[in-house]
Amino acid sequence: MNFAEILSATMVLFAVIDIIGSIPIIISLRDKVGHIQSEKATLAAASIMVLFLFVGEDLLGLFGVNVASFAVAGSLVLFFLALEMILGVRIYREAEPESASIVPIAFPLIAGAGTLTTLISIRSEYEPINILIAIVINSVLVFVVLKNTRHLERWLGKNGIAVVRKVFGIILMAIAVRLFTANIGSLIS
């Protein structure tokens, strides 16, 4: 175990997961489906991240999908979520409201293409145990935010949420565009 690696991996994952920036999306989804199961969403996201840490590249290879294809597909999902936030339109339709904790919160919002691609990338730099601890730390932070969205909503107010939703929608769209442009070249060539 290396504290510097744990801290670095935690900060990288925190930036990519961007749970604070996802608050408006979470509130919007909660309003659509009624309730978000924080524990279920957190455990599902953590499980996906841990699984992908150890078998991600092999799993994608099994389906004939490379990391770039995965990142481009994830960028499109993020792009449409961003459009919902910015334009105030509803693109995502939940077929089974009780599953909103898993899709789209656990995946692709928390453990999305950016997070999973990042896990593959940092695995080459850090020891798996340090990344695993970083995943646990981020999962705790995710749980705290998911559990407290009602308090955060009251604190921000309707206008504050609308402003934050639009601002983070633009940031989410920028992340989607960056993910897309960083990976589309390798798919075309």
N, CA, C and O atoms as a DFTB+ gen file, in Angstrom:
756 C
 N C O
     1  1       0.840      -1.186       0.000
     2  2       0.000       0.000       0.000
     3  2       0.881       1.243       0.000
     4  3       1.866       1.341       0.731
     5  1       0.487       2.186      -0.847
     6  2       1.233       3.419      -0.984
     7  2       0.250       4.578      -0.857
     8  3      -0.630       4.741      -1.701
     9  1       0.396       5.380       0.191
    10  2      -0.540       6.473       0.454
    11  2      -0.593       7.469      -0.697
    12  3      -1.670       7.947      -1.053
    13  1       0.558       7.787      -1.281
    14  2       0.589       8.750      -2.395
    15  2      -0.208       8.222      -3.588
    16  3      -0.939       8.975      -4.230
    17  1      -0.068       6.937      -3.882
    18  2      -0.821       6.336      -4.991
    19  2      -2.316       6.316      -4.682
    20  3      -3.139       6.592      -5.555
    21  1      -2.663       5.990      -3.438
    22  2      -4.074       5.963      -3.036
    23  2      -4.682       7.354      -3.200
    24  3      -5.768       7.500      -3.763
    25  1      -3.979       8.374      -2.708
    26  2      -4.466       9.748      -2.803
    27  2      -4.613      10.178      -4.258
    28  3      -5.623      10.766      -4.643
    29  1      -3.606       9.883      -5.050
    30  2      -3.630      10.259      -6.465
    31  2      -4.765       9.553      -7.206
    32  3      -5.517      10.197      -7.938
    33  1      -4.896       8.247      -7.026
    34  2      -5.963       7.486      -7.688
    35  2      -7.337       7.955      -7.212
    36  3      -8.278       8.022      -8.003
    37  1      -7.456       8.281      -5.920
    38  2      -8.722       8.777      -5.382
    39  2      -9.111      10.092      -6.044
    40  3     -10.263      10.281      -6.434
    41  1      -8.143      11.002      -6.170
    42  2      -8.428      12.305      -6.777
    43  2      -8.778      12.167      -8.258
    44  3      -9.686      12.839      -8.746
    45  1      -8.072      11.310      -8.965
    46  2      -8.370      11.098     -10.385
    47  2      -9.783      10.550     -10.547
    48  3     -10.556      11.051     -11.364
    49  1     -10.120       9.525      -9.773
    50  2     -11.464       8.938      -9.860
    51  2     -12.545       9.929      -9.425
    52  3     -13.620       9.979     -10.023
    53  1     -12.262      10.715      -8.389
    54  2     -13.230      11.707      -7.928
    55  2     -13.532      12.715      -9.031
    56  3     -14.685      13.092      -9.240
    57  1     -12.490      13.149      -9.733
    58  2     -12.678      14.112     -10.826
    59  2     -13.471      13.503     -11.973
    60  3     -14.334      14.161     -12.554
    61  1     -13.179      12.244     -12.299
    62  2     -13.866      11.597     -13.424
    63  2     -15.300      11.228     -13.060
    64  3     -16.212      11.436     -13.861
    65  1     -15.511      10.688     -11.871
    66  2     -16.862      10.334     -11.438
    67  2     -17.718      11.594     -11.315
    68  3     -18.890      11.590     -11.691
    69  1     -17.134      12.668     -10.790
    70  2     -17.781      13.974     -10.656
    71  2     -19.162      13.868     -10.006
    72  3     -20.156      14.338     -10.559
    73  1     -19.210      13.255      -8.846
    74  2     -20.485      13.061      -8.153
    75  2     -21.116      14.395      -7.750
    76  3     -22.342      14.513      -7.730
    77  1     -20.310      15.386      -7.435
    78  2     -20.848      16.711      -7.091
    79  2     -21.529      17.318      -8.317
    80  3     -22.619      17.881      -8.215
    81  1     -20.886      17.200      -9.458
    82  2     -21.470      17.717     -10.694
    83  2     -22.696      16.945     -11.139
    84  3     -23.494      17.441     -11.935
    85  1     -22.849      15.736     -10.629
    86  2     -23.989      14.899     -11.009
    87  2     -25.229      15.150     -10.160
    88  3     -26.287      14.584     -10.436
    89  1     -25.118      15.982      -9.143
    90  2     -26.249      16.240      -8.254
    91  2     -27.504      16.662      -9.026
    92  3     -28.583      16.134      -8.758
    93  1     -27.394      17.598      -9.977
    94  2     -28.615      17.967     -10.714
    95  2     -29.233      16.799     -11.487
    96  3     -30.457      16.699     -11.571
    97  1     -28.414      15.927     -12.047
    98  2     -28.930      14.765     -12.777
    99  2     -29.630      13.826     -11.805
   100  3     -30.709      13.311     -12.097
   101  1     -29.011      13.606     -10.645
   102  2     -29.575      12.703      -9.643
   103  2     -30.917      13.237      -9.153
   104  3     -31.876      12.479      -9.016
   105  1     -30.985      14.533      -8.892
   106  2     -32.238      15.138      -8.437
   107  2     -33.303      15.004      -9.525
   108  3     -34.453      14.671      -9.240
   109  1     -32.916      15.263     -10.753
   110  2     -33.854      15.155     -11.870
   111  2     -34.376      13.724     -12.014
   112  3     -35.573      13.512     -12.204
   113  1     -33.480      12.753     -11.922
   114  2     -33.893      11.350     -12.017
   115  2     -34.776      10.952     -10.842
   116  3     -35.751      10.219     -11.009
   117  1     -34.433      11.434      -9.660
   118  2     -35.255      11.132      -8.482
   119  2     -36.662      11.701      -8.657
   120  3     -37.645      11.064      -8.279
   121  1     -36.755      12.904      -9.232
   122  2     -38.067      13.508      -9.471
   123  2     -38.875      12.690     -10.482
   124  3     -40.098      12.605     -10.373
   125  1     -38.202      12.094     -11.457
   126  2     -38.885      11.302     -12.488
   127  2     -39.387       9.969     -11.944
   128  3     -40.501       9.547     -12.254
   129  1     -38.563       9.306     -11.132
   130  2     -38.896       7.940     -10.705
   131  2     -39.339       7.837      -9.242
   132  3     -39.767       6.771      -8.800
   133  1     -39.240       8.923      -8.498
   134  2     -39.736       8.917      -7.133
   135  2     -38.710       8.658      -6.048
   136  3     -38.695       9.363      -5.039
   137  1     -37.855       7.668      -6.226
   138  2     -36.902       7.314      -5.164
   139  2     -35.665       6.677      -5.790
   140  3     -35.748       5.920      -6.757
   141  1     -34.537       7.004      -5.215
   142  2     -33.284       6.384      -5.643
   143  2     -32.737       5.600      -4.462
   144  3     -32.592       6.129      -3.361
   145  1     -32.441       4.348      -4.704
   146  2     -31.886       3.504      -3.647
   147  2     -30.380       3.730      -3.597
   148  3     -29.625       3.162      -4.386
   149  1     -29.957       4.569      -2.654
   150  2     -28.558       4.974      -2.541
   151  2     -27.623       3.790      -2.352
   152  3     -26.577       3.706      -2.995
   153  1     -28.005       2.877      -1.469
   154  2     -27.155       1.718      -1.185
   155  2     -26.978       0.854      -2.438
   156  3     -25.868       0.447      -2.783
   157  1     -28.091       0.590      -3.100
   158  2     -28.079      -0.249      -4.303
   159  2     -27.239       0.392      -5.417
   160  3     -26.436      -0.283      -6.061
   161  1     -27.430       1.689      -5.637
   162  2     -26.678       2.394      -6.675
   163  2     -25.183       2.402      -6.358
   164  3     -24.354       2.180      -7.241
   165  1     -24.844       2.661      -5.087
   166  2     -23.439       2.705      -4.687
   167  2     -22.782       1.336      -4.827
   168  3     -21.689       1.222      -5.382
   169  1     -23.448       0.299      -4.325
   170  2     -22.885      -1.060      -4.435
   171  2     -22.747      -1.506      -5.891
   172  3     -21.755      -2.134      -6.263
   173  1     -23.739      -1.180      -6.706
   174  2     -23.672      -1.554      -8.122
   175  2     -22.513      -0.839      -8.811
   176  3     -21.756      -1.460      -9.558
   177  1     -22.372       0.458      -8.565
   178  2     -21.284       1.227      -9.184
   179  2     -19.926       0.716      -8.710
   180  3     -19.014       0.538      -9.518
   181  1     -19.786       0.477      -7.404
   182  2     -18.521      -0.031      -6.865
   183  2     -18.194      -1.403      -7.445
   184  3     -17.043      -1.680      -7.784
   185  1     -19.199      -2.256      -7.558
   186  2     -18.986      -3.598      -8.122
   187  2     -18.541      -3.524      -9.575
   188  3     -17.634      -4.241      -9.997
   189  1     -19.190      -2.649     -10.334
   190  2     -18.805      -2.478     -11.741
   191  2     -17.359      -1.999     -11.842
   192  3     -16.589      -2.497     -12.663
   193  1     -16.991      -1.018     -10.991
   194  2     -15.620      -0.485     -11.040
   195  2     -14.595      -1.544     -10.649
   196  3     -13.562      -1.674     -11.306
   197  1     -14.865      -2.298      -9.593
   198  2     -13.922      -3.342      -9.155
   199  2     -13.799      -4.425     -10.225
   200  3     -12.696      -4.859     -10.555
   201  1     -14.919      -4.849     -10.753
   202  2     -14.901      -5.857     -11.810
   203  2     -14.112      -5.366     -13.015
   204  3     -13.282      -6.087     -13.568
   205  1     -14.382      -4.131     -13.409
   206  2     -13.694      -3.586     -14.580
   207  2     -12.205      -3.378     -14.325
   208  3     -11.395      -3.500     -15.243
   209  1     -11.843      -3.068     -13.089
   210  2     -10.431      -2.904     -12.743
   211  2      -9.651      -4.173     -13.058
   212  3      -8.537      -4.115     -13.579
   213  1     -10.242      -5.314     -12.741
   214  2      -9.518      -6.570     -12.895
   215  2      -9.745      -7.285     -14.222
   216  3      -8.850      -7.981     -14.701
   217  1     -10.916      -7.130     -14.821
   218  2     -11.185      -7.884     -16.061
   219  2     -11.689      -7.008     -17.204
   220  3     -12.181      -7.527     -18.206
   221  1     -11.574      -5.697     -17.070
   222  2     -12.138      -4.775     -18.055
   223  2     -11.671      -4.972     -19.478
   224  3     -12.482      -5.154     -20.386
   225  1     -10.367      -4.934     -19.675
   226  2      -9.851      -5.073     -21.043
   227  2     -10.186      -6.444     -21.618
   228  3     -10.562      -6.554     -22.785
   229  1     -10.054      -7.483     -20.809
   230  2     -10.379      -8.835     -21.272
   231  2     -11.860      -8.962     -21.608
   232  3     -12.226      -9.593     -22.600
   233  1     -12.715      -8.358     -20.774
   234  2     -14.157      -8.414     -21.001
   235  2     -14.533      -7.717     -22.302
   236  3     -15.314      -8.243     -23.095
   237  1     -13.976      -6.540     -22.512
   238  2     -14.243      -5.834     -23.768
   239  2     -13.736      -6.637     -24.957
   240  3     -14.410      -6.728     -25.983
   241  1     -12.540      -7.221     -24.817
   242  2     -11.965      -8.037     -25.886
   243  2     -12.820      -9.243     -26.216
   244  3     -12.899      -9.654     -27.373
   245  1     -13.455      -9.809     -25.212
   246  2     -14.329     -10.958     -25.409
   247  2     -15.480     -10.629     -26.364
   248  3     -15.927     -11.475     -27.139
   249  1     -15.948      -9.379     -26.288
   250  2     -17.025      -8.942     -27.166
   251  2     -16.511      -8.264     -28.435
   252  3     -17.289      -7.754     -29.241
   253  1     -15.203      -8.268     -28.596
   254  2     -14.616      -7.642     -29.780
   255  2     -14.678      -6.127     -29.731
   256  3     -14.682      -5.466     -30.769
   257  1     -14.728      -5.578     -28.525
   258  2     -14.816      -4.133     -28.351
   259  2     -13.519      -3.641     -27.729
   260  3     -13.053      -4.189     -26.730
   261  1     -12.945      -2.617     -28.318
   262  2     -11.739      -2.052     -27.711
   263  2     -12.120      -0.888     -26.791
   264  3     -13.272      -0.454     -26.765
   265  1     -11.151      -0.399     -26.052
   266  2     -11.400       0.668     -25.079
   267  2     -11.907       1.921     -25.781
   268  3     -12.777       2.613     -25.253
   269  1     -11.377       2.223     -26.958
   270  2     -11.804       3.417     -27.690
   271  2     -13.281       3.329     -28.078
   272  3     -14.009       4.314     -27.957
   273  1     -13.726       2.170     -28.540
   274  2     -15.146       1.989     -28.900
   275  2     -16.028       2.178     -27.676
   276  3     -17.081       2.813     -27.748
   277  1     -15.596       1.627     -26.564
   278  2     -16.334       1.738     -25.311
   279  2     -16.438       3.205     -24.880
   280  3     -17.497       3.660     -24.449
   281  1     -15.341       3.924     -25.001
   282  2     -15.318       5.332     -24.610
   283  2     -16.217       6.176     -25.513
   284  3     -16.904       7.075     -25.029
   285  1     -16.220       5.898     -26.811
   286  2     -17.072       6.645     -27.743
   287  2     -18.545       6.382     -27.432
   288  3     -19.344       7.318     -27.399
   289  1     -18.913       5.125     -27.205
   290  2     -20.298       4.793     -26.861
   291  2     -20.711       5.498     -25.572
   292  3     -21.804       6.058     -25.495
   293  1     -19.855       5.473     -24.574
   294  2     -20.144       6.145     -23.304
   295  2     -20.267       7.648     -23.471
   296  3     -21.084       8.288     -22.809
   297  1     -19.456       8.208     -24.355
   298  2     -19.518       9.653     -24.586
   299  2     -20.866      10.054     -25.180
   300  3     -21.376      11.135     -24.885
   301  1     -21.441       9.195     -26.008
   302  2     -22.751       9.500     -26.591
   303  2     -23.847       9.499     -25.518
   304  3     -24.734      10.352     -25.531
   305  1     -23.781       8.540     -24.595
   306  2     -24.757       8.499     -23.497
   307  2     -24.626       9.760     -22.643
   308  3     -25.630      10.384     -22.298
   309  1     -23.392      10.136     -22.304
   310  2     -23.166      11.348     -21.518
   311  2     -23.667      12.583     -22.259
   312  3     -24.235      13.490     -21.650
   313  1     -23.456      12.615     -23.572
   314  2     -23.889      13.740     -24.394
   315  2     -25.407      13.926     -24.309
   316  3     -25.891      15.048     -24.160
   317  1     -26.150      12.827     -24.404
   318  2     -27.613      12.921     -24.341
   319  2     -28.100      13.301     -22.943
   320  3     -29.082      14.031     -22.807
   321  1     -27.422      12.814     -21.907
   322  2     -27.766      13.251     -20.550
   323  2     -27.522      14.756     -20.400
   324  3     -28.314      15.461     -19.774
   325  1     -26.421      15.238     -20.979
   326  2     -26.103      16.668     -20.935
   327  2     -27.163      17.487     -21.673
   328  3     -27.566      18.551     -21.203
   329  1     -27.610      16.996     -22.819
   330  2     -28.669      17.694     -23.560
   331  2     -29.933      17.833     -22.722
   332  3     -30.573      18.885     -22.724
   333  1     -30.292      16.771     -22.006
   334  2     -31.454      16.847     -21.115
   335  2     -31.286      17.966     -20.097
   336  3     -32.213      18.734     -19.839
   337  1     -30.101      18.046     -19.530
   338  2     -29.842      19.039     -18.494
   339  2     -29.881      20.458     -19.046
   340  3     -30.466      21.351     -18.434
   341  1     -29.264      20.662     -20.190
   342  2     -29.135      22.005     -20.745
   343  2     -30.449      22.508     -21.335
   344  3     -30.852      23.645     -21.089
   345  1     -31.111      21.660     -22.112
   346  2     -32.306      22.081     -22.828
   347  2     -33.608      21.862     -22.050
   348  3     -34.662      22.367     -22.436
   349  1     -33.522      21.114     -20.965
   350  2     -34.720      20.843     -20.187
   351  2     -35.693      19.916     -20.902
   352  3     -36.896      19.943     -20.641
   353  1     -35.164      19.097     -21.801
   354  2     -36.001      18.121     -22.506
   355  2     -35.780      16.759     -21.888
   356  3     -34.805      16.545     -21.167
   357  1     -36.695      15.827     -22.172
   358  2     -36.560      14.479     -21.618
   359  2     -36.279      13.514     -22.753
   360  3     -37.151      13.238     -23.577
   361  1     -35.063      13.005     -22.791
   362  2     -34.662      12.038     -23.806
   363  2     -34.685      10.643     -23.209
   364  3     -35.163       9.692     -23.826
   365  1     -34.160      10.538     -21.996
   366  2     -34.074       9.251     -21.312
   367  2     -35.446       8.888     -20.763
   368  3     -36.046       9.658     -20.013
   369  1     -35.935       7.723     -21.134
   370  2     -37.223       7.227     -20.635
   371  2     -36.958       5.979     -19.807
   372  3     -36.380       5.009     -20.297
   373  1     -37.382       6.010     -18.559
   374  2     -37.176       4.868     -17.666
   375  2     -38.301       3.863     -17.861
   376  3     -39.462       4.158     -17.578
   377  1     -37.951       2.666     -18.349
   378  2     -38.964       1.644     -18.571
   379  2     -39.429       1.031     -17.251
   380  3     -40.616       0.759     -17.069
   381  1     -38.483       0.816     -16.329
   382  2     -38.806       0.239     -15.026
   383  2     -38.325       1.189     -13.943
   384  3     -37.146       1.160     -13.589
   385  1     -39.201       2.029     -13.407
   386  2     -38.790       3.035     -12.442
   387  2     -37.977       2.499     -11.275
   388  3     -37.089       3.197     -10.785
   389  1     -38.251       1.278     -10.811
   390  2     -37.501       0.765      -9.663
   391  2     -36.045       0.474      -9.994
   392  3     -35.246       0.241      -9.088
   393  1     -35.683       0.484     -11.278
   394  2     -34.304       0.189     -11.650
   395  2     -33.473       1.452     -11.876
   396  3     -32.325       1.354     -12.308
   397  1     -34.019       2.621     -11.598
   398  2     -33.289       3.862     -11.831
   399  2     -32.014       3.951     -11.003
   400  3     -31.103       4.699     -11.357
   401  1     -31.933       3.209      -9.919
   402  2     -30.732       3.234      -9.096
   403  2     -29.544       2.622      -9.833
   404  3     -28.400       3.026      -9.629
   405  1     -29.828       1.649     -10.687
   406  2     -28.746       1.005     -11.429
   407  2     -28.502       1.744     -12.741
   408  3     -27.388       2.195     -13.007
   409  1     -29.545       1.866     -13.559
   410  2     -29.422       2.573     -14.842
   411  2     -30.323       3.781     -14.752
   412  3     -31.513       3.609     -14.487
   413  1     -29.846       4.977     -14.952
   414  2     -28.527       5.391     -15.377
   415  2     -27.611       5.862     -14.254
   416  3     -26.535       6.386     -14.544
   417  1     -27.987       5.702     -12.973
   418  2     -27.140       6.265     -11.921
   419  2     -25.851       5.476     -11.725
   420  3     -24.764       6.028     -11.893
   421  1     -25.954       4.186     -11.370
   422  2     -24.729       3.400     -11.160
   423  2     -23.941       3.299     -12.471
   424  3     -22.721       3.464     -12.494
   425  1     -24.659       3.028     -13.549
   426  2     -24.053       2.979     -14.879
   427  2     -25.010       3.636     -15.841
   428  3     -26.161       3.206     -15.915
   429  1     -24.613       4.643     -16.576
   430  2     -23.267       5.140     -16.836
   431  2     -22.858       6.378     -16.043
   432  3     -21.752       6.880     -16.240
   433  1     -23.722       6.894     -15.139
   434  2     -23.401       8.150     -14.484
   435  2     -22.180       8.048     -13.570
   436  3     -21.258       8.856     -13.687
   437  1     -22.159       7.073     -12.668
   438  2     -21.041       6.937     -11.731
   439  2     -19.937       6.067     -12.331
   440  3     -18.790       6.502     -12.437
   441  1     -20.277       4.863     -12.715
   442  2     -19.294       3.938     -13.291
   443  2     -19.492       3.898     -14.801
   444  3     -19.802       2.853     -15.373
   445  1     -19.309       5.039     -15.428
   446  2     -19.500       5.148     -16.875
   447  2     -18.222       4.900     -17.660
   448  3     -17.205       4.464     -17.121
   449  1     -18.309       5.187     -18.928
   450  2     -17.174       4.929     -19.822
   451  2     -15.916       5.683     -19.386
   452  3     -14.809       5.148     -19.452
   453  1     -16.095       6.929     -18.942
   454  2     -14.940       7.703     -18.501
   455  2     -14.266       7.078     -17.294
   456  3     -13.040       6.972     -17.237
   457  1     -15.079       6.665     -16.327
   458  2     -14.550       6.032     -15.116
   459  2     -13.878       4.709     -15.449
   460  3     -12.771       4.437     -14.986
   461  1     -14.545       3.888     -16.250
   462  2     -14.004       2.566     -16.570
   463  2     -12.746       2.666     -17.427
   464  3     -11.801       1.899     -17.241
   465  1     -12.737       3.601     -18.355
   466  2     -11.536       3.826     -19.169
   467  2     -10.394       4.326     -18.282
   468  3      -9.243       3.924     -18.456
   469  1     -10.720       5.205     -17.333
   470  2      -9.709       5.714     -16.401
   471  2      -9.123       4.579     -15.569
   472  3      -7.913       4.532     -15.345
   473  1      -9.978       3.660     -15.108
   474  2      -9.490       2.524     -14.318
   475  2      -8.471       1.703     -15.108
   476  3      -7.445       1.292     -14.568
   477  1      -8.758       1.468     -16.381
   478  2      -7.807       0.722     -17.213
   479  2      -6.506       1.502     -17.347
   480  3      -5.421       0.925     -17.284
   481  1      -6.616       2.817     -17.533
   482  2      -5.428       3.664     -17.701
   483  2      -4.563       3.702     -16.448
   484  3      -3.346       3.532     -16.530
   485  1      -5.189       3.928     -15.269
   486  2      -4.373       4.071     -14.057
   487  2      -3.853       2.729     -13.553
   488  3      -2.935       2.687     -12.734
   489  1      -4.426       1.651     -14.030
   490  2      -3.916       0.328     -13.624
   491  2      -2.475       0.143     -14.074
   492  3      -1.698      -0.569     -13.436
   493  1      -2.130       0.789     -15.175
   494  2      -0.751       0.670     -15.656
   495  2       0.216       1.507     -14.815
   496  3       1.429       1.310     -14.890
   497  1      -0.318       2.445     -14.011
   498  2       0.532       3.318     -13.203
   499  2       0.565       2.951     -11.720
   500  3       1.586       3.136     -11.057
   501  1      -0.552       2.429     -11.199
   502  2      -0.683       2.190      -9.767
   503  2      -0.937       0.720      -9.472
   504  3      -1.410      -0.032     -10.324
   505  1      -0.614       0.333      -8.250
   506  2      -0.884      -1.026      -7.799
   507  2      -2.388      -1.224      -7.647
   508  3      -3.085      -0.318      -7.190
   509  1      -2.897      -2.394      -8.022
   510  2      -4.345      -2.641      -7.924
   511  2      -4.927      -2.417      -6.523
   512  3      -6.056      -1.940      -6.409
   513  1      -4.198      -2.745      -5.463
   514  2      -4.714      -2.558      -4.104
   515  2      -4.952      -1.079      -3.810
   516  3      -5.916      -0.727      -3.130
   517  1      -4.077      -0.215      -4.321
   518  2      -4.231       1.224      -4.106
   519  2      -5.437       1.763      -4.882
   520  3      -6.155       2.635      -4.393
   521  1      -5.653       1.249      -6.076
   522  2      -6.818       1.651      -6.874
   523  2      -8.093       1.143      -6.203
   524  3      -9.109       1.837      -6.177
   525  1      -8.031      -0.053      -5.671
   526  2      -9.181      -0.636      -4.971
   527  2      -9.586       0.235      -3.774
   528  3     -10.773       0.477      -3.556
   529  1      -8.617       0.695      -3.016
   530  2      -8.899       1.580      -1.883
   531  2      -9.487       2.897      -2.377
   532  3     -10.396       3.442      -1.751
   533  1      -8.975       3.414      -3.501
   534  2      -9.508       4.647      -4.090
   535  2     -10.964       4.455      -4.521
   536  3     -11.778       5.368      -4.380
   537  1     -11.293       3.282      -5.042
   538  2     -12.679       2.980      -5.427
   539  2     -13.572       2.984      -4.192
   540  3     -14.678       3.524      -4.229
   541  1     -13.100       2.385      -3.097
   542  2     -13.884       2.344      -1.857
   543  2     -14.110       3.762      -1.328
   544  3     -15.228       4.102      -0.941
   545  1     -13.078       4.582      -1.308
   546  2     -13.205       5.964      -0.823
   547  2     -14.226       6.729      -1.664
   548  3     -15.093       7.418      -1.127
   549  1     -14.115       6.600      -2.987
   550  2     -15.057       7.297      -3.866
   551  2     -16.471       6.757      -3.715
   552  3     -17.436       7.512      -3.834
   553  1     -16.604       5.470      -3.455
   554  2     -17.930       4.880      -3.254
   555  2     -18.591       5.453      -1.998
   556  3     -19.797       5.700      -1.987
   557  1     -17.809       5.661      -0.951
   558  2     -18.343       6.279       0.266
   559  2     -18.825       7.699      -0.032
   560  3     -19.899       8.099       0.417
   561  1     -18.035       8.455      -0.785
   562  2     -18.423       9.821      -1.154
   563  2     -19.697       9.820      -2.004
   564  3     -20.579      10.656      -1.809
   565  1     -19.785       8.885      -2.939
   566  2     -20.979       8.751      -3.777
   567  2     -22.196       8.471      -2.907
   568  3     -23.245       9.090      -3.083
   569  1     -22.056       7.537      -1.970
   570  2     -23.157       7.184      -1.081
   571  2     -23.633       8.397      -0.284
   572  3     -24.835       8.635      -0.169
   573  1     -22.693       9.159       0.261
   574  2     -23.042      10.339       1.058
   575  2     -23.827      11.342       0.212
   576  3     -24.825      11.895       0.673
   577  1     -23.381      11.579      -1.017
   578  2     -24.084      12.518      -1.891
   579  2     -25.470      11.986      -2.253
   580  3     -26.451      12.729      -2.201
   581  1     -25.559      10.697      -2.623
   582  2     -26.855      10.126      -2.981
   583  2     -27.839      10.182      -1.817
   584  3     -29.024      10.450      -2.014
   585  1     -27.353       9.931      -0.615
   586  2     -28.204       9.942       0.571
   587  2     -28.693      11.346       0.920
   588  3     -29.744      11.503       1.541
   589  1     -27.938      12.357       0.524
   590  2     -28.239      13.728       0.945
   591  2     -28.734      14.630      -0.176
   592  3     -28.672      15.852      -0.041
   593  1     -29.220      14.074      -1.267
   594  2     -29.675      14.928      -2.374
   595  2     -30.856      15.809      -1.966
   596  3     -30.969      16.941      -2.436
   597  1     -31.725      15.309      -1.108
   598  2     -32.866      16.140      -0.669
   599  2     -32.381      17.359       0.117
   600  3     -32.899      18.461      -0.067
   601  1     -31.398      17.169       0.987
   602  2     -30.835      18.299       1.743
   603  2     -30.133      19.268       0.799
   604  3     -30.273      20.484       0.927
   605  1     -29.392      18.730      -0.127
   606  2     -28.691      19.583      -1.095
   607  2     -29.688      20.351      -1.959
   608  3     -29.466      21.513      -2.298
   609  1     -30.783      19.690      -2.306
   610  2     -31.825      20.338      -3.102
   611  2     -32.459      21.497      -2.315
   612  3     -32.673      22.576      -2.867
   613  1     -32.756      21.274      -1.040
   614  2     -33.330      22.339      -0.211
   615  2     -32.348      23.492      -0.054
   616  3     -32.740      24.659      -0.092
   617  1     -31.082      23.166       0.121
   618  2     -30.059      24.183       0.322
   619  2     -29.886      25.033      -0.939
   620  3     -29.742      26.252      -0.848
   621  1     -29.899      24.396      -2.109
   622  2     -29.716      25.125      -3.366
   623  2     -30.988      25.843      -3.834
   624  3     -30.907      26.903      -4.454
   625  1     -32.149      25.274      -3.542
   626  2     -33.411      25.851      -4.006
   627  2     -33.646      25.526      -5.477
   628  3     -32.748      25.044      -6.168
   629  1     -34.878      25.800      -5.954
   630  2     -35.233      25.475      -7.338
   631  2     -34.373      26.238      -8.344
   632  3     -33.878      25.652      -9.307
   633  1     -34.193      27.538      -8.125
   634  2     -33.393      28.338      -9.056
   635  2     -31.932      27.924      -9.031
   636  3     -31.278      27.855     -10.071
   637  1     -31.426      27.651      -7.839
   638  2     -30.033      27.210      -7.718
   639  2     -29.807      25.895      -8.440
   640  3     -28.787      25.705      -9.103
   641  1     -30.761      24.991      -8.309
   642  2     -30.648      23.695      -8.997
   643  2     -30.697      23.883     -10.503
   644  3     -29.950      23.239     -11.239
   645  1     -31.589      24.778     -10.968
   646  2     -31.689      25.024     -12.410
   647  2     -30.370      25.569     -12.954
   648  3     -29.921      25.161     -14.026
   649  1     -29.756      26.482     -12.223
   650  2     -28.471      27.052     -12.662
   651  2     -27.388      25.978     -12.639
   652  3     -26.640      25.821     -13.604
   653  1     -27.306      25.235     -11.525
   654  2     -26.288      24.190     -11.402
   655  2     -26.494      23.124     -12.482
   656  3     -25.526      22.636     -13.066
   657  1     -27.752      22.764     -12.747
   658  2     -28.063      21.754     -13.765
   659  2     -27.539      22.201     -15.135
   660  3     -26.932      21.407     -15.853
   661  1     -27.769      23.458     -15.499
   662  2     -27.319      23.956     -16.806
   663  2     -25.794      24.039     -16.866
   664  3     -25.182      23.659     -17.864
   665  1     -25.191      24.537     -15.794
   666  2     -23.724      24.657     -15.775
   667  2     -23.082      23.279     -15.873
   668  3     -22.178      23.070     -16.681
   669  1     -23.548      22.335     -15.050
   670  2     -22.953      21.008     -15.093
   671  2     -23.367      20.232     -16.339
   672  3     -22.671      19.304     -16.752
   673  1     -24.487      20.603     -16.937
   674  2     -24.847      20.024     -18.230
   675  2     -23.827      20.390     -19.289
   676  3     -23.438      19.552     -20.102
   677  1     -23.397      21.641     -19.279
   678  2     -22.375      22.081     -20.235
   679  2     -21.045      21.397     -19.944
   680  3     -20.338      20.992     -20.867
   681  1     -20.702      21.267     -18.661
   682  2     -19.464      20.571     -18.295
   683  2     -19.542      19.106     -18.711
   684  3     -18.578      18.566     -19.254
   685  1     -20.678      18.459     -18.461
   686  2     -20.858      17.065     -18.851
   687  2     -20.766      16.917     -20.369
   688  3     -20.182      15.954     -20.868
   689  1     -21.340      17.867     -21.098
   690  2     -21.256      17.824     -22.554
   691  2     -19.795      17.976     -23.007
   692  3     -19.353      17.302     -23.937
   693  1     -19.063      18.858     -22.345
   694  2     -17.648      19.041     -22.688
   695  2     -16.850      17.762     -22.423
   696  3     -15.976      17.401     -23.211
   697  1     -17.147      17.083     -21.321
   698  2     -16.480      15.810     -21.023
   699  2     -16.839      14.781     -22.094
   700  3     -15.981      14.021     -22.542
   701  1     -18.105      14.759     -22.500
   702  2     -18.540      13.825     -23.545
   703  2     -17.814      14.099     -24.860
   704  3     -17.355      13.175     -25.531
   705  1     -17.717      15.373     -25.219
   706  2     -17.020      15.739     -26.463
   707  2     -15.544      15.374     -26.373
   708  3     -14.969      14.860     -27.332
   709  1     -14.927      15.639     -25.215
   710  2     -13.513      15.292     -25.037
   711  2     -13.303      13.782     -25.155
   712  3     -12.377      13.331     -25.830
   713  1     -14.163      13.007     -24.498
   714  2     -14.065      11.547     -24.586
   715  2     -14.236      11.076     -26.033
   716  3     -13.520      10.191     -26.502
   717  1     -15.197      11.686     -26.726
   718  2     -15.468      11.315     -28.114
   719  2     -14.268      11.636     -29.010
   720  3     -13.794      10.777     -29.754
   721  1     -13.784      12.874     -28.933
   722  2     -12.683      13.285     -29.821
   723  2     -11.375      12.568     -29.493
   724  3     -10.563      12.323     -30.385
   725  1     -11.168      12.233     -28.229
   726  2      -9.931      11.540     -27.841
   727  2      -9.910      10.111     -28.359
   728  3      -8.837       9.527     -28.509
   729  1     -11.077       9.539     -28.634
   730  2     -11.134       8.126     -29.005
   731  2     -11.614       7.841     -30.408
   732  3     -11.387       6.742     -30.915
   733  1     -12.269       8.785     -31.053
   734  2     -12.837       8.527     -32.383
   735  2     -11.737       8.316     -33.431
   736  3     -11.905       7.537     -34.369
   737  1     -10.619       9.016     -33.261
   738  2      -9.513       8.882     -34.234
   739  2      -9.002       7.473     -34.360
   740  3      -8.727       7.009     -35.467
   741  1      -8.868       6.775     -33.231
   742  2      -8.358       5.417     -33.276
   743  2      -9.380       4.454     -33.870
   744  3      -9.008       3.390     -34.366
   745  1     -10.662       4.811     -33.826
   746  2     -11.686       3.960     -34.441
   747  2     -11.709       4.133     -35.956
   748  3     -11.942       3.178     -36.696
   749  1     -11.466       5.355     -36.403
   750  2     -11.510       5.639     -37.834
   751  2     -10.286       5.048     -38.547
   752  3     -10.391       4.550     -39.667
   753  1      -9.129       5.110     -37.884
   754  2      -7.897       4.624     -38.535
   755  2      -7.724       3.134     -38.446
   756  3      -6.737       2.596     -38.948
